[in-house]
Amino acid sequence: MSTENTITTINQVLTQHTDRNGMARQDALQSTVTLGNLIPPTVSFDSHGRILVAGAATVVFRFARKLPPSLHANTVLLCTEGVSSGAVTPLEFSVFYAKDIAIDGFLGAFDVQIGVREAADGKPQKGALGHDAQNLAVITTGQPHFDVVVDLTEQGIHQAELPPLGYYAVGRGVCSEEETIEALPDLTGTFDKPKFFRLDTEKCAHTSRGLEGCTRCIDACPADALDIVKSAITINPYLCQGMGSCATACPTEAISYALPDPDNTQHFLHQLLTHYQAKEGVAPVVLFYADDDMAPAGETLLANAIAQMPSRVIPVRLEELASVGIDTWFSALVYGATQVVLAESPQLHAKTRRVLVQELDIAARFLKTLGLEMHRIAMLPIAELRHATMFDSEVMSSDTSSDNAPRAKLEGSKREKLASALDLLAAHTDILPPIVAVPENAPYGRIDIDTSGCTLCMGCVTVCPTDALKSIGTAPGMTFREQDCVQCGLCEQSCPESVISLTPRYNWDSASRQQRQTLHEEEAAECISCGKPFAPVSMVNMLIERLRNHSHFQDDAIKRLSMCEDCRVRDMVADMIENPDQQIKA
Protein backbone atom coordinates (compact mmCIF):
# COMPACT_ATOMS: atom_id res chain seq x y z
CA MET A 1 0.00 0.00 0.00
CA SER A 2 1.50 3.35 -1.01
CA THR A 3 1.71 6.42 1.23
CA GLU A 4 -1.04 8.12 -0.79
CA ASN A 5 -3.35 5.12 -0.44
CA THR A 6 -2.71 4.96 3.30
CA ILE A 7 -3.56 8.64 3.76
CA THR A 8 -6.68 8.22 1.62
CA THR A 9 -7.80 5.23 3.68
CA ILE A 10 -7.30 7.08 6.96
CA ASN A 11 -9.10 10.17 5.62
CA GLN A 12 -12.06 7.99 4.67
CA VAL A 13 -12.13 6.64 8.20
CA LEU A 14 -12.04 10.14 9.67
CA THR A 15 -15.13 11.21 7.73
CA GLN A 16 -17.15 8.61 9.64
CA HIS A 17 -17.08 10.85 12.73
CA THR A 18 -19.51 13.74 12.27
CA ASP A 19 -19.76 15.02 15.85
CA ARG A 20 -18.26 18.38 16.82
CA ASN A 21 -14.78 16.99 17.49
CA GLY A 22 -14.87 14.90 14.33
CA MET A 23 -15.80 17.89 12.17
CA ALA A 24 -13.18 20.07 13.89
CA ARG A 25 -10.59 17.36 13.22
CA GLN A 26 -11.48 17.16 9.52
CA ASP A 27 -11.32 20.93 9.16
CA ALA A 28 -7.97 21.10 10.95
CA LEU A 29 -6.39 18.42 8.77
CA GLN A 30 -7.74 20.00 5.58
CA SER A 31 -6.75 23.54 6.58
CA THR A 32 -3.21 22.83 7.74
CA VAL A 33 -0.58 22.83 5.01
CA THR A 34 2.13 20.21 5.26
CA LEU A 35 5.49 21.93 5.11
CA GLY A 36 8.50 20.26 3.54
CA ASN A 37 11.48 20.70 1.30
CA LEU A 38 10.31 21.49 -2.23
CA ILE A 39 13.58 20.26 -3.76
CA PRO A 40 15.36 18.10 -1.21
CA PRO A 41 19.02 17.17 -1.79
CA THR A 42 19.42 13.66 -3.17
CA VAL A 43 22.02 10.93 -3.68
CA SER A 44 22.09 8.71 -6.78
CA PHE A 45 22.63 4.97 -7.19
CA ASP A 46 23.75 3.46 -10.51
CA SER A 47 22.95 -0.22 -10.93
CA HIS A 48 23.77 -2.47 -13.87
CA GLY A 49 21.76 -5.39 -12.51
CA ARG A 50 24.64 -7.70 -11.52
CA ILE A 51 23.13 -9.98 -8.84
CA LEU A 52 24.84 -12.14 -6.22
CA VAL A 53 22.81 -14.84 -4.46
CA ALA A 54 24.58 -16.23 -1.37
CA GLY A 55 23.70 -19.04 1.01
CA ALA A 56 23.73 -22.79 1.46
CA ALA A 57 23.90 -24.54 -1.91
CA THR A 58 20.53 -26.27 -1.69
CA VAL A 59 18.75 -23.05 -0.73
CA VAL A 60 20.59 -21.00 -3.35
CA PHE A 61 19.81 -23.46 -6.16
CA ARG A 62 16.14 -23.56 -5.18
CA PHE A 63 15.93 -19.76 -5.16
CA ALA A 64 17.80 -19.43 -8.46
CA ARG A 65 15.32 -21.65 -10.26
CA LYS A 66 12.54 -19.23 -9.32
CA LEU A 67 14.25 -16.30 -11.04
CA PRO A 68 12.93 -15.16 -14.42
CA PRO A 69 15.19 -16.19 -17.35
CA SER A 70 16.02 -12.56 -18.08
CA LEU A 71 18.09 -12.41 -14.87
CA HIS A 72 20.08 -15.63 -15.32
CA ALA A 73 23.00 -14.18 -17.28
CA ASN A 74 23.65 -11.46 -14.68
CA THR A 75 23.30 -13.67 -11.59
CA VAL A 76 26.17 -15.33 -9.72
CA LEU A 77 25.53 -18.02 -7.11
CA LEU A 78 27.82 -18.15 -4.07
CA CYS A 79 27.47 -21.30 -1.97
CA THR A 80 28.53 -21.08 1.66
CA GLU A 81 27.94 -24.79 2.23
CA GLY A 82 28.49 -27.80 -0.01
CA VAL A 83 25.89 -29.42 -2.21
CA SER A 84 23.86 -32.13 -0.51
CA SER A 85 23.56 -35.48 -2.19
CA GLY A 86 21.03 -35.48 -4.99
CA ALA A 87 21.10 -31.70 -5.50
CA VAL A 88 21.41 -30.66 -9.13
CA THR A 89 23.60 -27.66 -9.95
CA PRO A 90 21.76 -25.26 -12.28
CA LEU A 91 23.97 -25.04 -15.37
CA GLU A 92 22.59 -21.69 -16.51
CA PHE A 93 24.30 -19.87 -13.59
CA SER A 94 27.88 -19.24 -12.56
CA VAL A 95 28.41 -21.09 -9.27
CA PHE A 96 31.19 -20.48 -6.73
CA TYR A 97 31.98 -21.80 -3.25
CA ALA A 98 33.42 -19.96 -0.24
CA LYS A 99 32.96 -19.97 3.53
CA ASP A 100 34.80 -16.81 4.52
CA ILE A 101 32.84 -13.87 3.09
CA ALA A 102 32.57 -10.14 3.80
CA ILE A 103 30.09 -7.82 2.08
CA ASP A 104 30.08 -4.05 2.26
CA GLY A 105 28.46 -1.32 0.17
CA PHE A 106 25.04 -0.45 -1.23
CA LEU A 107 22.90 -0.68 -4.36
CA GLY A 108 25.20 -0.56 -7.39
CA ALA A 109 28.40 -0.83 -5.36
CA PHE A 110 28.59 -3.98 -3.24
CA ASP A 111 32.15 -5.05 -2.46
CA VAL A 112 32.20 -8.82 -1.92
CA GLN A 113 35.41 -10.31 -0.56
CA ILE A 114 36.03 -14.04 -0.15
CA GLY A 115 38.84 -15.52 1.92
CA VAL A 116 38.43 -13.36 5.01
CA ARG A 117 38.49 -14.01 8.73
CA GLU A 118 37.13 -12.31 11.82
CA ALA A 119 39.39 -10.50 14.26
CA ALA A 120 38.81 -10.26 18.00
CA ASP A 121 36.62 -7.19 17.50
CA GLY A 122 34.30 -9.16 15.23
CA LYS A 123 35.12 -7.19 12.09
CA PRO A 124 36.06 -9.02 8.88
CA GLN A 125 39.79 -9.11 8.24
CA LYS A 126 41.58 -9.93 5.02
CA GLY A 127 44.30 -12.52 4.72
CA ALA A 128 42.70 -15.73 5.95
CA LEU A 129 44.29 -19.05 5.05
CA GLY A 130 47.59 -17.37 4.35
CA HIS A 131 46.53 -15.30 1.32
CA ASP A 132 44.81 -12.01 0.64
CA ALA A 133 41.07 -11.88 0.26
CA GLN A 134 39.81 -11.74 -3.32
CA ASN A 135 37.16 -9.59 -4.94
CA LEU A 136 34.45 -11.99 -6.10
CA ALA A 137 32.91 -9.53 -8.57
CA VAL A 138 36.24 -9.13 -10.35
CA ILE A 139 36.67 -12.91 -10.52
CA THR A 140 33.16 -13.62 -11.80
CA THR A 141 32.17 -10.57 -13.85
CA GLY A 142 35.35 -8.61 -14.47
CA GLN A 143 33.73 -5.63 -12.71
CA PRO A 144 34.68 -4.23 -9.28
CA HIS A 145 31.23 -4.55 -7.70
CA PHE A 146 27.97 -6.44 -7.59
CA ASP A 147 24.87 -4.26 -7.85
CA VAL A 148 22.43 -6.35 -5.83
CA VAL A 149 22.89 -9.00 -3.13
CA VAL A 150 20.37 -11.65 -2.08
CA ASP A 151 21.48 -13.11 1.25
CA LEU A 152 19.81 -16.45 2.02
CA THR A 153 21.94 -17.26 5.09
CA GLU A 154 20.03 -17.50 8.36
CA GLN A 155 22.55 -15.44 10.35
CA GLY A 156 23.18 -12.92 7.60
CA ILE A 157 26.54 -12.00 6.08
CA HIS A 158 25.90 -8.24 6.41
CA GLN A 159 24.94 -7.60 10.03
CA ALA A 160 23.19 -4.21 9.88
CA GLU A 161 19.74 -4.38 11.45
CA LEU A 162 18.47 -2.37 8.48
CA PRO A 163 20.40 -3.67 5.42
CA PRO A 164 21.58 -1.28 2.70
CA LEU A 165 19.38 -0.54 -0.28
CA GLY A 166 19.84 -3.36 -2.79
CA TYR A 167 20.64 -5.92 -0.07
CA TYR A 168 17.87 -8.46 0.44
CA ALA A 169 18.38 -10.30 3.73
CA VAL A 170 15.88 -13.05 2.96
CA GLY A 171 17.51 -15.65 5.19
CA ARG A 172 17.02 -13.70 8.40
CA GLY A 173 13.48 -12.66 7.52
CA VAL A 174 13.96 -8.99 6.69
CA CYS A 175 12.09 -9.60 3.43
CA SER A 176 10.46 -12.56 1.72
CA GLU A 177 11.58 -14.54 -1.33
CA GLU A 178 8.48 -13.41 -3.21
CA GLU A 179 9.09 -9.71 -2.51
CA THR A 180 12.73 -10.07 -3.56
CA ILE A 181 12.04 -11.92 -6.81
CA GLU A 182 9.40 -9.34 -7.70
CA ALA A 183 11.83 -6.45 -7.06
CA LEU A 184 14.96 -7.78 -8.82
CA PRO A 185 13.95 -7.09 -12.47
CA ASP A 186 13.46 -3.40 -11.67
CA LEU A 187 16.87 -2.81 -10.08
CA THR A 188 18.76 -1.75 -13.18
CA GLY A 189 19.24 1.95 -13.86
CA THR A 190 19.83 5.16 -11.92
CA PHE A 191 17.91 5.69 -8.71
CA ASP A 192 17.69 8.79 -6.52
CA LYS A 193 16.79 8.98 -2.87
CA PRO A 194 16.60 11.97 -0.52
CA LYS A 195 19.48 12.94 1.68
CA PHE A 196 17.64 12.72 4.97
CA PHE A 197 20.03 14.47 7.34
CA ARG A 198 22.12 17.56 7.99
CA LEU A 199 25.44 17.22 9.80
CA ASP A 200 27.22 20.08 11.56
CA THR A 201 30.46 18.72 13.01
CA GLU A 202 31.11 22.02 14.83
CA LYS A 203 28.25 21.17 17.20
CA CYS A 204 29.23 17.53 17.67
CA ALA A 205 29.97 16.32 21.20
CA HIS A 206 31.62 13.08 20.08
CA THR A 207 35.28 13.96 20.20
CA SER A 208 37.72 16.73 20.99
CA ARG A 209 41.52 16.69 21.16
CA GLY A 210 41.59 12.91 20.84
CA LEU A 211 39.03 12.29 23.60
CA GLU A 212 35.79 10.42 22.92
CA GLY A 213 32.53 11.68 24.37
CA CYS A 214 28.97 11.24 23.10
CA THR A 215 28.17 8.24 20.85
CA ARG A 216 24.36 8.43 20.99
CA CYS A 217 23.94 8.78 17.22
CA ILE A 218 26.15 5.80 16.36
CA ASP A 219 24.31 3.62 18.88
CA ALA A 220 20.95 4.73 17.45
CA CYS A 221 21.38 3.94 13.74
CA PRO A 222 19.81 0.63 12.59
CA ALA A 223 21.45 0.99 9.16
CA ASP A 224 25.01 1.34 10.54
CA ALA A 225 25.35 4.45 8.38
CA LEU A 226 27.39 6.36 10.97
CA ASP A 227 31.08 5.83 11.52
CA ILE A 228 34.10 7.55 13.02
CA VAL A 229 36.67 8.77 10.49
CA LYS A 230 39.71 10.65 11.76
CA SER A 231 38.00 11.13 15.13
CA ALA A 232 34.92 12.74 13.57
CA ILE A 233 31.39 11.44 13.10
CA THR A 234 30.55 10.80 9.45
CA ILE A 235 27.28 9.71 7.84
CA ASN A 236 27.29 7.64 4.67
CA PRO A 237 24.37 9.09 2.66
CA TYR A 238 24.14 5.89 0.60
CA LEU A 239 23.58 3.78 3.71
CA CYS A 240 21.31 6.25 5.53
CA GLN A 241 17.63 5.39 5.09
CA GLY A 242 16.18 8.25 7.09
CA MET A 243 15.07 6.49 10.27
CA GLY A 244 15.64 9.74 12.18
CA SER A 245 16.75 8.03 15.38
CA CYS A 246 20.23 9.60 15.16
CA ALA A 247 18.78 13.11 15.02
CA THR A 248 16.42 12.44 17.93
CA ALA A 249 19.28 10.97 19.97
CA CYS A 250 21.67 13.86 19.22
CA PRO A 251 21.54 16.37 22.11
CA THR A 252 23.31 19.23 20.31
CA GLU A 253 21.54 19.15 16.91
CA ALA A 254 24.84 18.35 15.23
CA ILE A 255 22.63 15.89 13.33
CA SER A 256 19.19 17.10 12.33
CA TYR A 257 16.46 15.52 10.27
CA ALA A 258 16.06 17.27 6.92
CA LEU A 259 12.94 15.75 5.34
CA PRO A 260 11.04 17.53 6.69
CA ASP A 261 12.87 19.87 9.01
CA PRO A 262 11.74 19.27 12.63
CA ASP A 263 10.84 22.94 12.93
CA ASN A 264 8.42 22.50 10.03
CA THR A 265 6.86 19.52 11.79
CA GLN A 266 6.35 21.56 14.95
CA HIS A 267 4.93 24.46 12.93
CA PHE A 268 2.48 22.03 11.32
CA LEU A 269 1.54 20.68 14.74
CA HIS A 270 0.98 24.17 16.12
CA GLN A 271 -1.24 25.16 13.20
CA LEU A 272 -3.14 21.86 13.31
CA LEU A 273 -4.09 22.22 16.97
CA THR A 274 -4.86 25.91 16.52
CA HIS A 275 -7.30 25.13 13.69
CA TYR A 276 -8.87 22.31 15.70
CA GLN A 277 -9.49 24.54 18.69
CA ALA A 278 -10.78 27.38 16.48
CA LYS A 279 -13.56 25.01 15.32
CA GLU A 280 -14.45 24.35 18.99
CA GLY A 281 -12.84 20.93 19.08
CA VAL A 282 -11.93 19.89 22.63
CA ALA A 283 -9.33 17.68 24.33
CA PRO A 284 -7.30 16.78 21.21
CA VAL A 285 -5.05 13.72 21.32
CA VAL A 286 -2.12 13.69 18.87
CA LEU A 287 -1.46 10.28 17.33
CA PHE A 288 1.91 10.10 15.55
CA TYR A 289 2.33 7.32 13.01
CA ALA A 290 4.82 6.49 10.25
CA ASP A 291 3.32 4.38 7.49
CA ASP A 292 6.77 3.75 5.98
CA ASP A 293 7.38 1.41 8.93
CA MET A 294 4.35 -0.69 8.17
CA ALA A 295 3.46 -3.67 6.06
CA PRO A 296 0.04 -3.43 4.34
CA ALA A 297 -1.55 -5.44 7.14
CA GLY A 298 -0.26 -2.91 9.67
CA GLU A 299 -1.68 -0.02 7.64
CA THR A 300 -5.11 -1.63 7.60
CA LEU A 301 -4.83 -2.31 11.33
CA LEU A 302 -3.99 1.36 11.95
CA ALA A 303 -6.98 2.60 9.95
CA ASN A 304 -9.27 0.20 11.84
CA ALA A 305 -7.85 1.34 15.18
CA ILE A 306 -8.39 5.03 14.34
CA ALA A 307 -11.99 4.23 13.35
CA GLN A 308 -12.63 2.88 16.86
CA MET A 309 -10.84 5.65 18.76
CA PRO A 310 -12.56 8.88 19.93
CA SER A 311 -13.10 11.55 17.28
CA ARG A 312 -10.75 13.90 19.14
CA VAL A 313 -7.75 11.71 18.22
CA ILE A 314 -5.87 13.52 15.43
CA PRO A 315 -3.53 11.31 13.36
CA VAL A 316 -0.29 13.01 12.29
CA ARG A 317 1.83 11.24 9.70
CA LEU A 318 5.63 11.31 10.06
CA GLU A 319 8.30 10.17 7.63
CA GLU A 320 9.64 8.04 10.46
CA LEU A 321 8.39 7.65 14.01
CA ALA A 322 11.75 8.71 15.49
CA SER A 323 12.08 11.79 13.29
CA VAL A 324 10.66 13.86 16.18
CA GLY A 325 11.41 13.51 19.86
CA ILE A 326 10.73 14.78 23.32
CA ASP A 327 10.76 18.47 22.41
CA THR A 328 7.96 17.97 19.87
CA TRP A 329 5.94 15.79 22.24
CA PHE A 330 5.95 18.39 25.01
CA SER A 331 5.34 21.18 22.52
CA ALA A 332 2.13 19.39 21.52
CA LEU A 333 0.98 19.44 25.16
CA VAL A 334 1.71 23.16 25.37
CA TYR A 335 -0.25 23.77 22.16
CA GLY A 336 -3.32 22.19 23.71
CA ALA A 337 -3.07 18.43 23.24
CA THR A 338 -4.18 16.42 26.25
CA GLN A 339 -2.03 13.48 25.22
CA VAL A 340 0.58 12.29 22.70
CA VAL A 341 0.53 8.71 21.45
CA LEU A 342 3.10 7.04 19.19
CA ALA A 343 1.78 4.19 17.06
CA GLU A 344 4.35 1.40 17.19
CA SER A 345 4.34 -0.88 14.16
CA PRO A 346 5.68 -4.45 14.28
CA GLN A 347 8.34 -3.42 11.75
CA LEU A 348 9.89 -0.77 14.03
CA HIS A 349 13.62 -1.51 14.21
CA ALA A 350 15.09 -2.45 17.57
CA LYS A 351 17.66 0.39 17.67
CA THR A 352 15.00 2.94 16.70
CA ARG A 353 12.66 1.58 19.34
CA ARG A 354 15.44 1.77 21.94
CA VAL A 355 15.94 5.49 21.21
CA LEU A 356 12.22 6.17 21.53
CA VAL A 357 11.98 4.18 24.77
CA GLN A 358 14.85 6.20 26.24
CA GLU A 359 13.15 9.46 25.25
CA LEU A 360 9.84 8.21 26.66
CA ASP A 361 11.54 7.29 29.93
CA ILE A 362 12.83 10.83 30.28
CA ALA A 363 9.41 12.22 29.32
CA ALA A 364 7.78 10.07 31.99
CA ARG A 365 10.13 11.51 34.65
CA PHE A 366 9.21 15.03 33.58
CA LEU A 367 5.47 14.28 33.55
CA LYS A 368 5.62 12.72 37.01
CA THR A 369 7.44 15.76 38.38
CA LEU A 370 4.76 17.99 36.86
CA GLY A 371 2.08 15.98 38.64
CA LEU A 372 0.75 14.55 35.35
CA GLU A 373 0.03 10.97 34.40
CA MET A 374 3.17 9.40 32.97
CA HIS A 375 1.16 7.88 30.08
CA ARG A 376 0.22 11.30 28.75
CA ILE A 377 3.09 10.62 26.36
CA ALA A 378 3.30 6.96 25.40
CA MET A 379 4.09 4.51 22.62
CA LEU A 380 1.60 1.73 22.00
CA PRO A 381 1.48 -1.15 19.53
CA ILE A 382 -1.08 -0.48 16.82
CA ALA A 383 -3.13 -3.48 17.93
CA GLU A 384 -3.55 -1.89 21.38
CA LEU A 385 -4.49 1.62 20.29
CA ARG A 386 -8.24 1.02 20.46
CA HIS A 387 -7.89 -0.01 24.10
CA ALA A 388 -5.74 2.95 25.14
CA THR A 389 -6.78 5.20 28.00
CA MET A 390 -7.62 8.62 26.56
CA PHE A 391 -7.03 11.63 28.83
CA ASP A 392 -9.46 14.50 28.37
CA SER A 393 -8.20 17.05 30.90
CA GLU A 394 -5.88 19.81 29.73
CA VAL A 395 -2.34 19.91 31.08
CA MET A 396 -2.39 23.72 31.21
CA SER A 397 -5.24 25.72 32.71
CA SER A 398 -7.41 27.54 30.18
CA ASP A 399 -6.49 30.98 31.46
CA THR A 400 -3.29 30.77 29.39
CA SER A 401 -5.29 31.56 26.26
CA SER A 402 -8.20 33.89 26.86
CA ASP A 403 -11.01 33.87 24.31
CA ASN A 404 -9.51 30.79 22.66
CA ALA A 405 -6.49 32.75 21.39
CA PRO A 406 -3.85 30.33 20.10
CA ARG A 407 -0.82 29.64 22.21
CA ALA A 408 2.40 31.04 20.77
CA LYS A 409 4.64 28.74 18.77
CA LEU A 410 7.82 27.79 20.61
CA GLU A 411 11.05 29.00 19.01
CA GLY A 412 14.75 28.18 19.21
CA SER A 413 16.77 24.98 19.14
CA LYS A 414 15.09 21.72 20.12
CA ARG A 415 16.74 22.00 23.53
CA GLU A 416 15.42 25.53 23.99
CA LYS A 417 11.93 24.48 22.86
CA LEU A 418 11.86 21.64 25.37
CA ALA A 419 13.01 23.94 28.18
CA SER A 420 10.38 26.53 27.22
CA ALA A 421 7.65 23.89 27.10
CA LEU A 422 8.62 22.48 30.49
CA ASP A 423 8.78 25.98 32.01
CA LEU A 424 5.27 26.74 30.72
CA LEU A 425 3.92 23.48 32.12
CA ALA A 426 5.75 24.03 35.40
CA ALA A 427 4.05 27.41 35.81
CA HIS A 428 0.79 25.51 36.32
CA THR A 429 2.14 23.20 39.01
CA ASP A 430 1.69 24.17 42.64
CA ILE A 431 4.51 22.06 44.10
CA LEU A 432 7.59 21.46 42.01
CA PRO A 433 10.95 20.23 43.36
CA PRO A 434 13.79 22.39 42.05
CA ILE A 435 16.01 19.42 41.15
CA VAL A 436 15.00 15.95 39.96
CA ALA A 437 17.06 12.97 38.88
CA VAL A 438 16.95 11.79 35.26
CA PRO A 439 18.15 8.51 33.70
CA GLU A 440 21.90 8.06 33.45
CA ASN A 441 21.89 8.41 29.67
CA ALA A 442 19.84 11.62 29.65
CA PRO A 443 21.59 14.68 28.17
CA TYR A 444 20.66 16.97 31.05
CA GLY A 445 22.64 17.77 34.16
CA ARG A 446 25.56 19.63 35.65
CA ILE A 447 29.20 19.01 36.43
CA ASP A 448 30.81 19.11 39.85
CA ILE A 449 34.41 20.12 40.47
CA ASP A 450 36.56 19.37 43.50
CA THR A 451 38.12 22.83 43.58
CA SER A 452 40.75 21.77 46.10
CA GLY A 453 42.47 19.72 43.40
CA CYS A 454 41.71 21.93 40.37
CA THR A 455 44.65 23.86 38.91
CA LEU A 456 42.51 25.74 36.37
CA CYS A 457 44.41 24.28 33.43
CA MET A 458 41.25 24.97 31.38
CA GLY A 459 41.44 21.66 29.53
CA CYS A 460 37.74 21.10 30.27
CA VAL A 461 36.80 24.48 28.82
CA THR A 462 38.78 23.73 25.67
CA VAL A 463 36.89 20.50 24.88
CA CYS A 464 33.35 21.56 25.85
CA PRO A 465 31.27 21.37 22.62
CA THR A 466 28.33 23.51 23.77
CA ASP A 467 30.06 26.32 25.67
CA ALA A 468 28.41 25.11 28.86
CA LEU A 469 31.90 25.69 30.28
CA LYS A 470 33.65 28.99 29.60
CA SER A 471 36.64 30.80 31.01
CA ILE A 472 36.02 33.94 33.03
CA GLY A 473 38.47 35.83 30.86
CA THR A 474 39.40 38.61 33.25
CA ALA A 475 40.86 36.22 35.83
CA PRO A 476 41.79 32.54 36.14
CA GLY A 477 38.52 30.66 36.48
CA MET A 478 35.60 29.05 34.72
CA THR A 479 31.86 29.50 34.52
CA PHE A 480 29.09 26.98 33.83
CA ARG A 481 25.58 27.20 32.33
CA GLU A 482 23.51 24.12 33.13
CA GLN A 483 21.00 24.73 30.32
CA ASP A 484 23.76 23.92 27.79
CA CYS A 485 25.31 20.82 29.38
CA VAL A 486 24.62 17.60 27.43
CA GLN A 487 26.57 15.28 29.77
CA CYS A 488 28.92 14.17 26.98
CA GLY A 489 31.75 13.54 29.45
CA LEU A 490 34.51 15.24 27.46
CA CYS A 491 35.30 17.60 30.33
CA GLU A 492 35.57 14.70 32.77
CA GLN A 493 37.96 12.83 30.49
CA SER A 494 40.11 15.88 29.79
CA CYS A 495 40.78 16.70 33.45
CA PRO A 496 44.38 15.73 34.36
CA GLU A 497 43.58 15.98 38.08
CA SER A 498 40.38 13.86 37.79
CA VAL A 499 38.38 16.35 39.85
CA ILE A 500 35.35 16.63 37.51
CA SER A 501 32.26 14.44 37.85
CA LEU A 502 28.93 14.42 36.00
CA THR A 503 25.55 14.68 37.70
CA PRO A 504 22.55 13.76 35.50
CA ARG A 505 19.56 15.81 36.63
CA TYR A 506 17.03 18.40 35.54
CA ASN A 507 16.93 21.80 37.18
CA TRP A 508 13.35 23.13 37.16
CA ASP A 509 14.49 26.53 38.41
CA SER A 510 14.62 28.28 35.05
CA ALA A 511 16.63 31.24 36.32
CA SER A 512 19.43 29.21 37.89
CA ARG A 513 19.44 26.73 34.98
CA GLN A 514 20.08 29.51 32.48
CA GLN A 515 22.33 31.67 34.63
CA ARG A 516 26.07 31.39 34.08
CA GLN A 517 27.61 30.51 37.43
CA THR A 518 31.24 30.65 38.54
CA LEU A 519 32.49 27.15 39.33
CA HIS A 520 36.04 28.01 40.35
CA GLU A 521 38.07 31.19 40.44
CA GLU A 522 41.34 32.28 42.01
CA GLU A 523 43.87 35.05 41.80
CA ALA A 524 46.48 35.03 39.08
CA ALA A 525 50.11 34.53 40.00
CA GLU A 526 52.21 37.63 39.26
CA CYS A 527 55.43 37.31 37.32
CA ILE A 528 58.38 37.64 39.70
CA SER A 529 60.21 39.63 37.04
CA CYS A 530 57.70 42.13 35.61
CA GLY A 531 54.73 41.74 37.96
CA LYS A 532 52.24 40.84 35.18
CA PRO A 533 49.47 38.33 36.11
CA PHE A 534 50.04 35.25 33.94
CA ALA A 535 48.64 31.98 35.39
CA PRO A 536 46.58 30.56 38.25
CA VAL A 537 48.48 30.44 41.53
CA SER A 538 47.52 26.78 42.04
CA MET A 539 48.94 25.79 38.66
CA VAL A 540 52.26 27.55 39.29
CA ASN A 541 52.54 25.95 42.75
CA MET A 542 51.68 22.54 41.33
CA LEU A 543 54.38 22.81 38.63
CA ILE A 544 57.00 23.95 41.12
CA GLU A 545 56.16 21.07 43.48
CA ARG A 546 56.26 18.45 40.70
CA LEU A 547 59.39 19.70 38.94
CA ARG A 548 61.61 20.91 41.75
CA ASN A 549 63.67 17.68 41.68
CA HIS A 550 63.86 17.53 37.88
CA SER A 551 67.36 17.98 36.43
CA HIS A 552 66.19 20.77 34.11
CA PHE A 553 64.86 22.89 36.97
CA GLN A 554 67.80 23.05 39.39
CA ASP A 555 69.23 26.20 40.94
CA ASP A 556 67.79 29.40 39.42
CA ALA A 557 66.04 27.55 36.59
CA ILE A 558 63.12 26.73 38.90
CA LYS A 559 62.36 30.45 39.15
CA ARG A 560 61.34 30.53 35.49
CA LEU A 561 58.16 28.68 36.44
CA SER A 562 57.16 31.83 38.31
CA MET A 563 57.70 34.06 35.26
CA CYS A 564 55.37 35.06 32.46
CA GLU A 565 56.22 33.72 29.02
CA ASP A 566 57.96 36.89 27.82
CA CYS A 567 60.21 37.15 30.87
CA ARG A 568 60.94 33.42 30.80
CA VAL A 569 62.19 33.68 27.21
CA ARG A 570 64.30 36.77 27.98
CA ASP A 571 65.85 35.04 30.97
CA MET A 572 66.71 31.97 28.89
CA VAL A 573 68.27 34.09 26.12
CA ALA A 574 70.33 36.03 28.66
CA ASP A 575 71.54 32.76 30.19
CA MET A 576 72.47 31.47 26.72
CA ILE A 577 74.53 34.57 26.00
CA GLU A 578 76.25 34.44 29.35
CA ASN A 579 76.96 30.69 29.19
CA PRO A 580 77.21 29.81 25.47
CA ASP A 581 78.81 26.41 26.13
CA GLN A 582 76.15 25.17 28.55
CA GLN A 583 72.85 23.54 27.72
CA ILE A 584 70.04 25.91 28.56
CA LYS A 585 67.44 24.27 30.77
CA ALA A 586 63.76 25.11 31.29
Sequence and secondary structure as in RCSB ss.txt:
>XXXX:A:sequence
MSTENTITTINQVLTQHTDRNGMARQDALQSTVTLGNLIPPTVSFDSHGRILVAGAATVVFRFARKLPPSLHANT
VLLCTEGVSSGAVTPLEFSVFYAKDIAIDGFLGAFDVQIGVREAADGKPQKGALGHDAQNLAVITTGQPHFDVVV
DLTEQGIHQAELPPLGYYAVGRGVCSEEETIEALPDLTGTFDKPKFFRLDTEKCAHTSRGLEGCTRCIDACPADA
LDIVKSAITINPYLCQGMGSCATACPTEAISYALPDPDNTQHFLHQLLTHYQAKEGVAPVVLFYADDDMAPAGET
LLANAIAQMPSRVIPVRLEELASVGIDTWFSALVYGATQVVLAESPQLHAKTRRVLVQELDIAARFLKTLGLEMH
RIAMLPIAELRHATMFDSEVMSSDTSSDNAPRAKLEGSKREKLASALDLLAAHTDILPPIVAVPENAPYGRIDID
TSGCTLCMGCVTVCPTDALKSIGTAPGMTFREQDCVQCGLCEQSCPESVISLTPRYNWDSASRQQRQTLHEEEAA
ECISCGKPFAPVSMVNMLIERLRNHSHFQDDAIKRLSMCEDCRVRDMVADMIENPDQQIKA
>XXXX:A:secstr
  HHHHHHHHHHHHTT  SHHHHHHHHHHHHS     SS  EEEEEEE  EEEEEEHHHHHHHHTTS GGGGGGE
EEEEEE   TT    TTSEEEE S EEEEEETTEEEEEESEEE TTS EEE GGGS  EEHHHHHHSSS BSEEE
E  SS SS  SS  TTEE TTTTSS HHHHHHHGGG EEEEEEE  EEE GGG  SEETTEE   HHHHH TT  
EEEETTEEEE TTT     HHHHH SSSSEEE SS HHHHHHHHHHHHHHHHHTT  S EEEEE GGG  HHHHH
HHHHHHHHS TTEEEEE SSGGGS HHHHHHHHHTT SEEEEEE TT  HHHHHHHHHHHHHHHHHHHHTT  GG
GEEEEEGGGGGG     S SS GGGSGGG       SSHHHHHHHHHHHHHTT S   SEE   TT S EEEEE 
TTT     HHHHH SSSSEEE SSSSEEEE GGG     HHHHH TT  EEEEE EE  HHHHHS EEEEE  EE
E TTT  EEEEHHHHHHHHHHHTTSGGG GGGGGGGGS HHHHHHHHHHHHHH TTS    
